[in-house]
Amino acid sequence: MKRIILVTGILLSLTLTLAAKGRGDTGKADGKLNVVTTIFPPYDFVREIAGNNVNLTMLLPPGAESHSFEPTPRDIITVQNCDVFIYVGGESDAWVEEILESMDRSRMEIVTLMDCVDVVEELIVEGMEEEEEEEGEGPEYDEHVWTSPKNAELIVQKIAGVLQQRDPSRAALYEKNTASYLAKLADLDNSFGNMINGAARKTFVFGDRFPFRYFADAYGLSYFAAFPGCSTETECSAATIAFLINKVKAEKIPVVFHIELSNEKIADTICEETGAKKLLFHAVHNISKNDFDRGENYYNLMTRNIQNLKEALY
């Protein structure tokens, strides 16, 4: 084990040394900022703000599971050579903190999504309204801050400010694009709010992880789910499944949700036992390769969430 750790440290050191040697004074021969994001939401936000006026890279491959992601040496070099680096900042990004500590960050602007919003503790909701935390464990946090359109607006404003500061020659363009996109996000927020305000019920059920604490809080929704948002588990207890089945039956809930890139097994079981309809509620954490190639985006995916949520609440 010590030998593996030593080799890993040496490889990281060599990678960072090569990155430093390969970096010029500006790090951008074409005059564009090099912007790197770890996951899809900030990648998409930068696209909306900057278009093709930055060199934009997303580290997490489309269709991949973010919680088990490990950067390659090429990824590390890409981060070292960027001008703006954007990541979530939660526990699943522990690898980011380790890499950044070993880098020269003097030319790099760093944005963490969780610093853009008020972070809330994540309830442990394995089918129950709340469960006691095990003694000695600290609170968990929902890292999926972008699932609330209100939070998305704050994140976009932060990213836009950084791009304008680092690239003043295009500041007016970034400002114009940001204003247009913020208007779309505000319309999205209003559409969710108006639909939910007129709904017959205010509870939705997930036979899956629940990365929507910020979304639920924003619109006053209650929720029941198999796992909390950052859980890496794929199997839950028979008691949890039974609880969710009984909840769906007792409240005549018509829809059970799953999230993107899920195996959907728990949702299938609940739907088979209750007759509920299974639908996707997209957390926009990552998207499939096909969706990525089609140019899918946060706004469209969240707009489709409105229609699916309406089936669950009306």
Stockholm file with secondary structure:
# STOCKHOLM 1.0

chainA/1-314         MKRIILVTGILLSLTLTLAAKGRGDTGKADGKLNVVTTIFPPYDFVREIAGNNVNLTMLLPPGAESHSFEPTPRDIITVQNCDVFIYVGGESDAWVEEILESMDRSRMEIVTLMDCVDVVEELIVEGMEEEEEEEGEGPEYDEHVWTSPKNAELIVQKIAGVLQQRDPSRAALYEKNTASYLAKLADLDNSFGNMINGAARKTFVFGDRFPFRYFADAYGLSYFAAFPGCSTETECSAATIAFLINKVKAEKIPVVFHIELSNEKIADTICEETGAKKLLFHAVHNISKNDFDRGENYYNLMTRNIQNLKEALY
#=GR chainA/1-314 SS CHHHHHHHHHHHHHHHHHHHHHCCSSSCTTSCEEEEESSHHHHHHHHHHHTTSEEEEESSCTTCCGGGCCCCHHHHHHHHTCSEEEECCSGGGHHHHHHHHTSCCTTCEEEEGGGSSCCCEECCCBSSSCCCCCTTCCCEECCCGGGSHHHHHHHHHHHHHHHHHHCGGGHHHHHHHHHHHHHHHHHHHHHHHHHHHTCSCCEEEEEEEECCHHHHHHHTCEEEEEEETTCCCCCCCHHHHHHHHHHHHHTTCCEEEECTTCCCHHHHHHHHHHCCEEEECCCCSCCCHHHHHTTCCHHHHHHHHHHHHHHHHC
#=GC SS_cons         CHHHHHHHHHHHHHHHHHHHHHCCSSSCTTSCEEEEESSHHHHHHHHHHHTTSEEEEESSCTTCCGGGCCCCHHHHHHHHTCSEEEECCSGGGHHHHHHHHTSCCTTCEEEEGGGSSCCCEECCCBSSSCCCCCTTCCCEECCCGGGSHHHHHHHHHHHHHHHHHHCGGGHHHHHHHHHHHHHHHHHHHHHHHHHHHTCSCCEEEEEEEECCHHHHHHHTCEEEEEEETTCCCCCCCHHHHHHHHHHHHHTTCCEEEECTTCCCHHHHHHHHHHCCEEEECCCCSCCCHHHHHTTCCHHHHHHHHHHHHHHHHC
//
